[in-house]
Amino acid sequence: MRTSKGVSDIRRHMSAQGALSRIGERKGTEGVSLQEAASAKSRAEIVEAIRGLSPTDWVRLKKVAAYYARPAIPAQDLLQEALVRALDGSRVCPVHVDAVRFLAEAMRSIADGEQEKAERRPALVPIEESGGATEAMNCPDPAPGVEARIAQAEQESRMRADLLALFEDDPAAKDIVEGTIEGMTAEELRELTGLDRTAYDSKRKLIRRRIDKRYPEGWQP
Amino acid sequence: MTGKNDKAARPLGRLADSLAEDILNMSDAEVLAEFREGGGDPEQHAAEMRAMFEKGLLAVNKARLASAKAGAAAGRAAARASVGNIVDIADARARLRAVIEHANSGSGLTLAARKEDELSDADVLGMLEELAELGLLDDDPEAGKS
């Protein structure tokens, strides 16, 4: 069991580091502030830590990648991108954070970023002439358009429906999945389902295993 | 991870956070057992991931080398440009002297210092900079040379 700080703690720490770098201190060649560099693992330490990952660690990373994967960025690409960013210094690993948690948080952040980019990516629309389409394209406003937002919402809706459909035979599990998506706390979910802590933990395990089995490489439409 | 205060960018992100946290907190034995149950071979998977990592490391190292080479080339170019800008203080004094002489010849310009040889090198350079800023200095750096 990994007993170091939770992902949310790491996220806060990395965000604070990012905030420091954004206020304009001198940057090194890798785009990392001096403050970040002082409290971060060196590149050699990162390489050593990743080389030292156990088979179990790699399995954990594969599963985390699948949870954060989306059609815009498949699981394998997500993990690969996290590794590259760790190596090229565009993401720093705080000294007290182990490599698995660092890479997990990196994947989460990359997935969020990719999703935002996909929403903002302008669609190229052919300009049609009387003789047919030409090579000229309209390049719409790069701000997230209504169509992109609708497409994104549709995808999220399909994913949500697919995931909930896995638990049609288990109302408590379905409530937990739905409640988690809605941001309910564990305590609220236990109260909602009437499960005690042990039964709730067991149900969560069932939920995760069923999702893993159905979408081993991450959800795809 | 499932608290209402969790600022997941999207609702489904909260579920992903929850699942990820569970995986990170599971025992090694559980993780391996589940993976094997699904037909996975942890050792083989690790070998594939390590190979992917080493390939990525090589690519990043090559990019860093290319970046370092470009940086060194830019540094050399900057150093050459910097050397080109080194000021010959004798020339600077000659230029200032020429300006002072021109002012004294009734051009309407009044300069606080009448003799450049009473000024320090820094003062000479400072005055030339100020004159240049005021647009009163000939663009030709050769002007005033004897």
Interface residues (C-beta under 8 A of the other chain):
Chain A: M1 R2 G6 V7 S8 T29 V47 I50 R51 L53 S54 P55 T56 W58 V59 R60 L61 K62 K63 V64 Y67 Y68 L79 Q80 L83 V84 L87 D88 V100 R101 A104 R108 A111 D112 Q115 E116 E156 M159 R160 L163 V177 G179 T180 I181 E182 G183 M184 T185 A186 L189 R204 K205 R208 R209 I211 D212 K213 P216
Chain B: M1 T2 G3 K4 D6 A8 A9 R10 P11 L12 G13 R14 L15 A16 D17 S18 L19 A20 E21 D22 I23 L24 N25 M26 S27 D28 V31 L32 E34 F35 G38 G40 P42 E43 H45 A46 M49 R50 M52 F53 G56 L57 A59 V60 A63 R64 S67 G71
